[in-house]
Amino acid sequence: MRKENNLNQIQFAKSIGISQGNLSENELGNSNPSAETLISIRTQYNVNLSWLLTGVAAEDGTTYEDEFEKRLIIYLFMNESY
């Protein structure tokens, strides 16, 4: 998503509310993004949350928020440890 938008790590991290170091660790696979970070990416860049979680695009290519996505967001926030 960052590269598709021609952003460097600092720009992208700032746009989603995390540090560049945190983003770097996520991109290297050393840590996983928090639910809050995923939701921020989903909101800022209008991408499908399922795609963010699984890497699989919607069959019809749409970006949408459905009932499953709402329940998943609630579940992730309720189970997120800060």
N, C-alpha and C positions, 0 to 999 in steps of 0.2 A: 504494500500500500504506500509506504514511504517513497520507494523508488518510482512507482507509477505516477506519483505527484511531484516528482523531481525535487524532493526535499532532502536536505542533509539530516543527520541524526538530531542535531540541536533543534532545527526548525520543527521536525516532526514530534520530537519529545515535548517541546513547548506546547504544540497545538493540542496534545492529548493530556497534558498535565503531569508528566513524569520527568525525571532527570535524564540527561543524555546517557549517563552511566547505566541507569536502569534499562533504558532502551537497548543499549549495546549488549548487556547481559541477556536480554530477551532474544535479540537477533542471533546471538552466538549459541543459543540453546542452553545456556547455563542457568537460566531461571525462566519461569513462566509468567506471563502477564497476569495481573490481578483481574478479577471480574470488573472492577471499576475501570481499569485501563481498557479492557475489551469493549465495555459499553461506551467509553469515551471515543474510541476509534469508530465504533458503529455509528455514533451520533455525529461526530465531526466529518466523517467521510462517507456517510450514507451507504454503508455496506451491510450485507446480510450477516446477522450474528451467527447463524449456523455455519456460514463460510469461514468466519473468523475462528470458530471452534474446531471445525473439521477439515477445512481446506476444500470442501466440496461445494461447488456453486449450485444455486437453485436451478432446477431443470429448465425453467423458463427464463432464467437470467435476471429475474426481478430482484429488487431490493425492497424488502417489506418487513413489517412488524406484524406477526400474527399472534394468536393466543399462546402457542407453544413458546414463542420467543419471550413473551411477557412473563410466563411462568418460569422460564429458565433464568431470566434476569433476576426475578424475585428470589429464586432458590440460590443463585450465586451470591447475591448480596447478603442473604441470611446466613450463609455458610462461609463467608469470607473472613479470614483471620487477619487482623491488622496489627 
